[in-house]
């Protein structure tokens, strides 16, 4: 029983560390840009995946452009980077879907008036 408790505590610590290490600012900026400039508000899941891919492309290319060593890709064999990717994906999905519904509502109100 002690092993189960220790495993649960270490899993909780892993989740807390991975949530503290994620940087959502770049995801927010890219998601806002995609959400504002999307012509139709369909397929937010695909657009959220695109937003996370763009963020990781920027994270990889930006240090190389400034002359530093290229940042490594996240190691998907560990749970921490997977939790960070999922959190960024769900955050981007929420922002893009909210902006899409807001734009649809604003178009409906403009047609109604």
DRENPA-3360 file (N, C-alpha, C; in nm, 2 decimals, always signed):
BEGIN
1 = XXXXXXXX = +0.08/-0.12/+0.00/+0.00/+0.00/+0.00/+0.09/+0.13/+0.00 ~ +0.20/+0.11/+0.06/+0.29/+0.23/+0.07/+0.35/+0.27/-0.07 ~ +0.37/+0.17/-0.16/+0.42/+0.19/-0.29/+0.31/+0.27/-0.37 ~ +0.18/+0.23/-0.36/+0.08/+0.30/-0.43/+0.07/+0.45/-0.39 ~ +0.08/+0.47/-0.25/+0.08/+0.61/-0.20/+0.19/+0.69/-0.26 ~ +0.31/+0.63/-0.25/+0.43/+0.70/-0.30/+0.42/+0.73/-0.45 ~ +0.36/+0.64/-0.53/+0.34/+0.66/-0.67/+0.24/+0.77/-0.70 ~ +0.14/+0.77/-0.62/+0.04/+0.88/-0.64/+0.10/+1.02/-0.60;
9 = XXXXXXXX = +0.18/+1.02/-0.50/+0.24/+1.15/-0.46/+0.34/+1.19/-0.56 ~ +0.42/+1.10/-0.62/+0.52/+1.14/-0.72/+0.45/+1.18/-0.85 ~ +0.33/+1.12/-0.88/+0.26/+1.15/-1.00/+0.20/+1.30/-0.98 ~ +0.15/+1.33/-0.86/+0.10/+1.46/-0.83/+0.21/+1.56/-0.84 ~ +0.33/+1.53/-0.79/+0.44/+1.63/-0.80/+0.48/+1.65/-0.95 ~ +0.48/+1.54/-1.03/+0.51/+1.55/-1.17/+0.41/+1.64/-1.24 ~ +0.28/+1.63/-1.21/+0.18/+1.71/-1.27/+0.20/+1.86/-1.23 ~ +0.23/+1.88/-1.10/+0.24/+2.01/-1.06/+0.37/+2.08/-1.12;
17 = XXXXXXXX = +0.48/+2.01/-1.13/+0.60/+2.06/-1.19/+0.58/+2.09/-1.34 ~ +0.51/+2.00/-1.41/+0.49/+2.02/-1.55/+0.39/+2.14/-1.58 ~ +0.29/+2.16/-1.49/+0.20/+2.27/-1.51/+0.27/+2.40/-1.47 ~ +0.36/+2.40/-1.38/+0.44/+2.52/-1.35/+0.54/+2.56/-1.45 ~ +0.58/+2.46/-1.53/+0.69/+2.49/-1.63/+0.63/+2.53/-1.76 ~ +0.50/+2.52/-1.79/+0.45/+2.55/-1.92/+0.44/+2.70/-1.93 ~ +0.47/+2.75/-2.05/+0.46/+2.89/-2.09/+0.34/+2.91/-2.18 ~ +0.24/+2.97/-2.14/+0.12/+2.98/-2.22/+0.11/+3.12/-2.30;
25 = XXXXXXXX = +0.20/+3.21/-2.28/+0.20/+3.34/-2.34/+0.21/+3.33/-2.49 ~ +0.30/+3.25/-2.54/+0.32/+3.23/-2.68/+0.20/+3.16/-2.75 ~ +0.15/+3.07/-2.68/+0.03/+2.99/-2.73/-0.09/+3.09/-2.73 ~ -0.10/+3.18/-2.63/-0.21/+3.27/-2.63/-0.20/+3.37/-2.75 ~ -0.08/+3.42/-2.78/-0.06/+3.51/-2.89/-0.09/+3.45/-3.02 ~ -0.04/+3.33/-3.04/-0.06/+3.26/-3.17/-0.21/+3.22/-3.18 ~ -0.27/+3.17/-3.08/-0.41/+3.14/-3.08/-0.50/+3.26/-3.11 ~ -0.47/+3.37/-3.05/-0.54/+3.49/-3.07/-0.53/+3.53/-3.22;
33 = XXXXXXXX = -0.41/+3.52/-3.27/-0.40/+3.56/-3.42/-0.47/+3.47/-3.51 ~ -0.47/+3.34/-3.48/-0.54/+3.24/-3.56/-0.69/+3.26/-3.54 ~ -0.74/+3.29/-3.42/-0.88/+3.30/-3.39/-0.93/+3.43/-3.45 ~ -0.85/+3.54/-3.45/-0.90/+3.66/-3.51/-0.91/+3.66/-3.66 ~ -0.82/+3.60/-3.72/-0.81/+3.60/-3.87/-0.86/+3.48/-3.94 ~ -0.93/+3.39/-3.86/-1.00/+3.28/-3.93/-1.12/+3.32/-4.00 ~ -1.13/+3.28/-4.13/-1.25/+3.32/-4.21/-1.38/+3.25/-4.16 ~ -1.37/+3.12/-4.12/-1.48/+3.05/-4.07/-1.45/+2.99/-3.94;
41 = XXXXXXXX = -1.55/+2.98/-3.85/-1.52/+2.93/-3.72/-1.54/+2.78/-3.71 ~ -1.50/+2.70/-3.81/-1.51/+2.56/-3.80/-1.37/+2.49/-3.78 ~ -1.37/+2.37/-3.73/-1.25/+2.29/-3.71/-1.16/+2.36/-3.61 ~ -1.20/+2.39/-3.49/-1.10/+2.46/-3.39/-1.00/+2.36/-3.34 ~ -1.03/+2.23/-3.35/-0.93/+2.13/-3.30/-0.81/+2.13/-3.40 ~ -0.83/+2.14/-3.53/-0.72/+2.14/-3.62/-0.64/+2.27/-3.61 ~ -0.71/+2.38/-3.59/-0.64/+2.51/-3.57/-0.56/+2.51/-3.44 ~ -0.61/+2.45/-3.34/-0.54/+2.44/-3.21/-0.41/+2.36/-3.23;
49 = XXXXXXXX = -0.42/+2.25/-3.30/-0.30/+2.17/-3.33/-0.20/+2.26/-3.41 ~ -0.25/+2.33/-3.51/-0.16/+2.42/-3.59/-0.10/+2.53/-3.50 ~ -0.17/+2.58/-3.40/-0.12/+2.68/-3.31/+0.00/+2.62/-3.23 ~ -0.02/+2.50/-3.17/+0.08/+2.44/-3.09/+0.20/+2.41/-3.18 ~ +0.18/+2.37/-3.30/+0.29/+2.34/-3.39/+0.37/+2.46/-3.43 ~ +0.30/+2.57/-3.45/+0.37/+2.70/-3.48/+0.45/+2.75/-3.36 ~ +0.39/+2.73/-3.24/+0.47/+2.77/-3.12/+0.60/+2.69/-3.10 ~ +0.59/+2.56/-3.13/+0.71/+2.48/-3.12/+0.81/+2.51/-3.23;
57 = XXXXXXXX = +0.76/+2.54/-3.35/+0.85/+2.58/-3.46/+0.92/+2.71/-3.42 ~ +0.85/+2.81/-3.36/+0.91/+2.93/-3.32/+1.01/+2.90/-3.21 ~ +0.98/+2.82/-3.11/+1.08/+2.78/-3.01/+1.20/+2.72/-3.06 ~ +1.19/+2.64/-3.17/+1.31/+2.58/-3.23/+1.39/+2.67/-3.31 ~ +1.32/+2.76/-3.39/+1.39/+2.84/-3.49/+1.45/+2.97/-3.43 ~ +1.38/+3.03/-3.33/+1.42/+3.15/-3.28/+1.56/+3.15/-3.21 ~ +1.60/+3.05/-3.13/+1.74/+3.05/-3.08/+1.84/+3.03/-3.19 ~ +1.81/+2.96/-3.29/+1.90/+2.93/-3.40/+1.93/+3.06/-3.48;
65 = XXXXXXXX = +1.82/+3.14/-3.50/+1.84/+3.27/-3.57/+1.93/+3.37/-3.49 ~ +1.93/+3.36/-3.36/+2.01/+3.45/-3.28/+2.15/+3.40/-3.25 ~ +2.18/+3.29/-3.31/+2.31/+3.23/-3.30/+2.34/+3.14/-3.18 ~ +2.23/+3.10/-3.11/+2.24/+3.01/-3.00/+2.22/+2.86/-3.05 ~ +2.24/+2.77/-2.95/+2.22/+2.63/-2.98/+2.07/+2.61/-3.00 ~ +2.03/+2.52/-3.09/+1.89/+2.49/-3.12/+1.84/+2.41/-3.00 ~ +1.72/+2.45/-2.95/+1.65/+2.38/-2.84/+1.61/+2.24/-2.88 ~ +1.62/+2.15/-2.79/+1.58/+2.01/-2.83/+1.43/+2.00/-2.83;
73 = XXXXXXXX = +1.39/+1.90/-2.91/+1.24/+1.87/-2.91/+1.20/+1.81/-2.77 ~ +1.08/+1.82/-2.73/+1.04/+1.76/-2.60/+1.05/+1.61/-2.61 ~ +1.09/+1.55/-2.50/+1.10/+1.40/-2.49/+0.97/+1.34/-2.46 ~ +0.90/+1.28/-2.55/+0.77/+1.23/-2.53/+0.76/+1.10/-2.46 ~ +0.88/+1.05/-2.42/+0.88/+0.93/-2.34/+0.85/+0.95/-2.19 ~ +0.85/+1.08/-2.15/+0.82/+1.12/-2.02/+0.68/+1.19/-2.01 ~ +0.63/+1.19/-1.90/+0.49/+1.24/-1.88/+0.48/+1.39/-1.88 ~ +0.59/+1.46/-1.83/+0.59/+1.60/-1.81/+0.56/+1.68/-1.94;
81 = XXXXXXXX = +0.64/+1.65/-2.04/+0.62/+1.72/-2.17/+0.48/+1.68/-2.24 ~ +0.43/+1.57/-2.21/+0.30/+1.53/-2.27/+0.19/+1.61/-2.20 ~ +0.20/+1.63/-2.07/+0.11/+1.71/-2.00/+0.11/+1.86/-2.05 ~ +0.23/+1.91/-2.07/+0.25/+2.04/-2.12/+0.19/+2.06/-2.26 ~ +0.22/+1.96/-2.34/+0.16/+1.97/-2.48/+0.01/+1.97/-2.48 ~ -0.05/+1.88/-2.39/-0.20/+1.87/-2.38/-0.25/+2.00/-2.32 ~ -0.19/+2.06/-2.22/-0.24/+2.18/-2.17/-0.23/+2.30/-2.27 ~ -0.12/+2.30/-2.35/-0.12/+2.41/-2.45/-0.22/+2.38/-2.56;
89 = XXXXXXXX = -0.25/+2.26/-2.59/-0.35/+2.23/-2.69/-0.49/+2.27/-2.65 ~ -0.52/+2.23/-2.52/-0.66/+2.26/-2.47/-0.67/+2.41/-2.45 ~ -0.57/+2.48/-2.41/-0.57/+2.63/-2.40/-0.59/+2.69/-2.54 ~ -0.52/+2.65/-2.64/-0.53/+2.70/-2.77/-0.67/+2.67/-2.83 ~ -0.72/+2.55/-2.80/-0.86/+2.51/-2.85/-0.96/+2.60/-2.79 ~ -0.95/+2.63/-2.66/-1.05/+2.72/-2.59/-1.04/+2.86/-2.64 ~ -0.93/+2.91/-2.67/-0.92/+3.05/-2.72/-0.97/+3.06/-2.86 ~ -0.94/+2.96/-2.95/-0.98/+2.97/-3.08/-1.13/+2.94/-3.09;
97 = XXXXXXXX = -1.18/+2.85/-3.02/-1.33/+2.82/-3.02/-1.41/+2.94/-2.96 ~ -1.36/+3.00/-2.86/-1.42/+3.12/-2.80/-1.43/+3.24/-2.90 ~ -1.31/+3.26/-2.96/-1.31/+3.37/-3.06/-1.40/+3.34/-3.18 ~ -1.40/+3.21/-3.22/-1.49/+3.18/-3.33/-1.64/+3.20/-3.30 ~ -1.68/+3.16/-3.18/-1.82/+3.18/-3.14/-1.85/+3.33/-3.12 ~ -1.75/+3.40/-3.07/-1.77/+3.55/-3.06/-1.79/+3.62/-3.19 ~ -1.70/+3.58/-3.29/-1.72/+3.63/-3.42/-1.85/+3.60/-3.49 ~ -1.89/+3.47/-3.47/-2.02/+3.43/-3.52/-2.14/+3.51/-3.46;
105 = XXXXXXXX = -2.13/+3.53/-3.33/-2.23/+3.61/-3.26/-2.23/+3.75/-3.31 ~ -2.12/+3.81/-3.33/-2.11/+3.95/-3.38/-2.16/+3.96/-3.52 ~ -2.14/+3.86/-3.61/-2.19/+3.87/-3.74/-2.34/+3.85/-3.74 ~ -2.39/+3.77/-3.65/-2.54/+3.75/-3.64/-2.61/+3.88/-3.59 ~ -2.55/+3.94/-3.49/-2.60/+4.07/-3.44/-2.60/+4.18/-3.55 ~ -2.49/+4.18/-3.63/-2.48/+4.28/-3.73/-2.59/+4.26/-3.84 ~ -2.62/+4.13/-3.87/-2.72/+4.10/-3.97/-2.86/+4.13/-3.92 ~ -2.87/+4.11/-3.79/-3.00/+4.13/-3.72/-3.04/+4.28/-3.71;
113 = X = -2.94/+4.36/-3.69/-2.97/+4.51/-3.68/-2.99/+4.58/-3.81;
% end
